[in-house]
Amino acid sequence: MNPVPLPALIEPACALSLAEAGRLLREGRLVAFPTETVYGLGADATCDRAVAAIFEAKGRPSFNPLIVHVAEAADALALVEIDDRARLLMARFWPGPLTLVLPRRAGSPVSLLASAGLDTIAVRMPDHPVALDLIRAAGRPLAAPSANRSGAVSPTLALHVVDSLGARVALVLDGGPCRVGVESTVLDLSTATACLLRPGGIAAEEIEAVLGSPLARAAIDPHAPKSPGMLESHYAPGLPVRLNAATAEKDEALLGFGAIDGTLTLSAAGDLQEAAANLFAMLRLLDGGPHRAIAVAPIPEHGLGLAINDRLRRAAAPRGQP
């Protein structure tokens, strides 16, 4: 009996398909790949537009932080600040299903959109030869949430990815079924007490044994992004934000979109993917300027506009309010 042919988007992982996948990633395309946990939807973590394409493909309702994958522990040094606790955990559990949230290093090339504008980056080294070979083939770190539409079951087979995402992904590397089958444990090391943000493939007790101290547990907050688990108040710029503005008032900076030109403009063409790619970097630039407030032009409530508006509403909320 002849084997059932694979869908056109799926390629068995080999030297040729890995080289092709690396080329696609460098061009800003999306490639799905196996890890020991689940299949990831990979993009160049240093490219704003590529990261924006992840959110668009998943239909993700908000810009929650993404996990950045590296092929070597030493590669994380250019991205984040690594303390003694991180070194201990990396030596014990990397490669493996442990994600560490660490302070962003000055000059880190990771897109602000990948970290949702935070001053931290979630980073891990996957324990799967195809994932590691792909990162090396791309020549850059990869941002990669699970390779499924938002709200769907995480994929553990290449066919699951195609069933969920279809042609939204340029290529799926087939590395067989995922060994662990649940997402990585996410641990916040950006504060003095290590905090468990998401249980996963490494048990909390194993981490506590290495650190020699108990972990804090993140408070459950329905208004906070769950992974890597930062509170929404961390997303707000220092200046007040006013939404749905056609013009700027005195001493306001205007963040434009489409036909509304501003001090900075998210996308003059009205391209929501371009707007998403520019959002956090432009908010930071305006927040550091001479203005007293930031006015933002209306953003359509569809596609990536839903996620952009979600983040802008959080930024505009009165301080101390969800």
Order of alpha helices (4+ residues) and beta strands (2+ residues): beta-alpha-beta-beta-alpha-beta-alpha-beta-beta-alpha-beta-alpha-beta-beta-beta-alpha-beta-beta-beta-beta-alpha-beta-alpha
